[in-house]
Amino acid sequence: MKAIVFTQYGSPDGLELKEVPTPTPKDDDLLIRVHASSINSWDWEFLNGIPFINRLMFGLLKPKPGKQILGADIAGTVEAVGRHVTRFQPGDEVFGDLWDNWGGFAEYARAHETALEPKPRNSTFEEAAAVPQAGVLALQGLRKAEQLHPGQKVLINGAGGGVGTFAIQLAKLSGTEVTGVDASHKLDVVRSLGADHVIDYAQEDFTKTGGRYDLIIDCQGLRSMFDNNRALRPGGTYAMVGGSMLRIPQLLFLSFFASLTRESRKFRLVAEGPNKGLADLKGLIEASKLVPVIDRTYPLSEVPAALRYFGEGRHKGKIVIAVES
């Protein structure tokens, strides 16, 4: 099969389209004929070998065999099943996040049956591939607030990216007042998805405007945790989806300090793992209440160009890879 392979950490220029062996499913696995995949920030980070902790998964000095094909989000058709598989059969259309195995930038991928859900009936493969990782992170970020009520205020930092575009739609379904923060060229899509207010992060610091929010979903991590604390209402929740690993100790400190002082503000890391709530997202898509935003679609052979575009940070929503077969 054809796959995009990386054998060294660095820029997308080192990626190559190669013929590699087709994966063999184990007893609890499926072999998926991949029709589409999509790019996430983890693809970019693992390609570059940063932060360094990621190399414990992929290899310290270079990607180790078995971890040389990026791509976690996939949508495709079940080609074969292991003998213990009960949820799917050949011919089923599926989608999911292959965080445990990766390998989505290829014509075929192996996945445990629990890593997948039936593809939404009203979605194309490209649309379905845009959902798993970003949609689940957005959903889990919203759920950190436990229960949102109509009229409460939600701020989404990085609202024009993959996670942010899902988070806006999910927050509006709860009847909340949404503020979207991002670069100026992304604010049009933020408005179109229903955000009540928009902020150009280069022109205005949302932590210094005096605004207070019941939930902050932070996909960027450009402001310090202590600044975000200032922008929370009493009883509010800060949900960290993206940003530097160095910010996690700040989050843990504030969470610990809050528990000691009985501070009502909560600080949460979104890290439930892949596909937690993917079935719920499928239901919302089939009910036409949630729509993935796709900026561009590239063929498999142009994954290096797609990753370069991702690295520039200009994309709105998701970048999808259409796998030719």
N, C-alpha and C positions, 0 to 999 in steps of 0.2 A: 504494500500500500504506500501511498504518498503521505509524507508528513513534514512539517516544519521542525527542524532539529536544531538545538543549540548545544554546543560542546564547550563553550567558554563564556564566562561572564563578561558583560559589556554592552555595547550598543546593538541595535537591531541589524546592523551591517553584518554581524557574524552568523545570522540565521541562514539556514540552507534548506531548500526543498529536496528531500531525499526519498529513495525507496527503502523502506524498513519492513521488518516482519510484521504481519498482522497479529494483534494480541490474541492470546488464547484464553477464553473465559474459564475461571475456576468454577467449582461446584455451585457457589452462591452468586455467580456473576452473570452478566449479560455481555454479549458482543454487540455493540451499537454501530450501525452504519451512520456516520455523522453527516448530517445535511447542513448544519450551521453551528457556529460557535460564536463567542464574543469575548472582547478584551476587558479585563479588570485590572485594577491597580496592582494586584498581586502578580500578574503576568509581567508587568513592567519592573517590579521590585525583584522578582526572582531572576529575570533576565540580567539585571544589573548586579545581582548578588548583594543587594542592600535591603534592609539592614542586615548586618553580618549574621544575626541569629538565623536568618533564612537559609544560610548555607549548611546548617545542621540537618536540614531536610534534603537539600539538593546536592550537597558535596562541598567540602571546604574550599578547595582550590579550583575545581571545575565541576560542572554537573556530572553526577555519576550515572552509569548506565541504568536505564529504567526511569530516569528523571530528566530526560533530555527533550521531552515534548511538552511545551506549555499548553495552556488552554484548559480552563476548568468548566466553564459553562458550555453545555451542548444541547442540541435538539436533533433527534434522528429517529431511525427505525431499528427495532430489535432484529438483529440478524440471526443470533443463536443464543441459547440459554444453557446455563449449567444444570446439572441434574437435580439440584435442590431448589431451584427457582420456582416459586409458586405465583408470583404477582403478575408476571408478563409471559408472553409467548412471541415467537417470531412473527414479524409483521406489525407489532404494536408501535405506535408513535409515542415517543417519550421525550422528556427534558429533565435537566437537573444539573447540579453542581458536583463535578468530580474532584473535589478538593483532596480526597484521599489518594487518588490515582493520577490525576491530571491526564494529559494526552489528548485534549480536545482539538488541537490544531493538526488534525490528521483525518484520513478517510474513514478510519475505524477507531473505536476506543473501547476499553474494557471498563465495566462499572459494576459495583455491587448493586443488587436489585433495590436496596433501601436508599440508594443515592438518586433515585429517579421517580418521577410521577408521570402519569399519562399527559401527553401534550394537550393544552387547551384546544378544544375543537374548532374554535374560531380564529386561531392563530396560525400564521405561516411558520415554517421552521425558523426563519430568520427572526421573527418576532419572539418566538418562544425562547430562542437561545439568548436573547437580551435580558431575560428575566431572572434566572436563578440566584446568582450571587448578589447582585445589586438590589433586587426586589426583596430578598430575605433580610438583608442588612437594614433596609428601610423599614420593613415591618417590625423587626426586632427592636429597632430604635424607637419606634412609636410605642411599642409595648413596654418599654422601660418606664413609661409614665403610668403604668398599671391600668388606668382607665381615664381616657380623655373625654371631656364634656363639651357640648356645643358652647361656643363663645370663649373658650380658653385660648390662650395665645401660644403658638408654636413658631419657633424660628429654626430655619434649616440653613446651615452654613455650608455652602457648596451645593446650592439648590439646582444648579444647571447641569450637574454631572449625572452619572448613572444612578447612584443611590438617591441623590436629591430629587430627580424627576419622579421617581416612585414615591418618595416620602411626601412630596407636595400633594399628590393625588390621594394617598392614604390618609393624610391629615385632614384634607377637605372632606373626606367621607365621614369623618367624625364631627364635622360641623365646626371645626376650630378656625380661628383667625390666623392665617399663615403669613409669615414674613420670610422671603427668600433672599439670601445673600450670595452674591457671586460676582464674577467679572462682568463688565458692562455689556460685552457682546453676547452674553448668555441670558440677559434679563428678559429678552423677548420671549424665549421659551418658558421661562419661569412664570411670567405673567399669563401666557397662554394656557398653562396647566391649572390656573386658578389661584395663584398666590395673591393675597390681598394687598401686600406691600412688597416692594423690592428695594434692595440696598446694594449699591456698587461698593464692594469691599475696598477698592482702591481710593474711593472718595470719602468713605464714612466708616468709622469703627462702631459696629453695633453695640459693643460693650460700654460705649461712652455716650450714647444718645439719651440715656435715662429710661429706655424701654425695658420692661421686665416681662419675662416669659415663663409660662408654666412648663414648657419643654424646649430644650435646645438640642437639636440633632446636629452634631458637628462632624462633617465629612472632610474637613480641611485641616483643622488644628493649627490655624495661623495665629490665634490669640491664646494667651496663657490661660491655664485652668482657673487661675485666680480672677482674671478679667471676666471669664465666663460666669464665675460665681456671682459677680456683681450684677450680671444681667438676668439672674434667676429670681423669680418671685419666691417668697417663703412657701415651702412645700413643693417647689419646682424641681425638675429633673434635668440633669445634663447627661446626654448619651453620646459617648465617644465612638464614632464609627471609623474615622481616618485620622491621619496625622502621625507625627514622629513617635517612635517607641519611647523616646525620652520623656514624653508627656504622661506615660502610664504611671510612673512613680508619683507625679503630682496628683493624678486622679486618685490613686490609692491613699495618699496622705490626706486629701480632703475628705474622702469617704470615711477614713478612720477617725479623723478629727470630728467630723459631723456626728459619728456614733458616740464619741466621748462627751460632746457638748449638747447632745440631743438637738442638734441643728436639723431643721426640717428639710433643707435642700438635700437632694440625692445626686450622687455622681456614679455613673454606671458605664462599664465597658461593654460594647456590643460584641460578644464573642461566643454566641451559642453554638456555633458550628454550622455546617452547610445544610440547606434544605429544611430548616426548622420553620415551618409555616408555608412551604412551597405549595402544598395542596390548597391552603387558604387563598393564596395568590391566584392559583389556577381558577378557583371558583369566582373570584372577582373579575378576572379577565373574561371568563365565559358569560358573566352577567353584564359585560360591557361597562364595568365600573373602573377598570384599570387598563391603561394602554402603555406599552413600552415606547419610549422615544428613541428612535434610531437616527444618528447623525449621518453615518456613511456605512456602506457595505463594500467589503473588499473580497476578492477571490482568495482561496488558500495560498496561491503562489505569491500574493502580495501582502502577506502577514508582516514582513519587515516594514513596508510602507505604512501599514495600519498602525503598527507600534510607534513608528516615528511620529505619526500624526497624534497619537495618544499622548506621547511624551511632550508634545508642544502645549498641551492643555487647552486647546481651542475647541474641542468637541463638545457638543450639546447632547446630553443623554449618552447613549451607548454606541460603540463601534462594533459592527458585526462582521463575521467572517463566513462567507458562503462557500461551502466545501463542494467542489466539483467532483462528480463521480460518473 
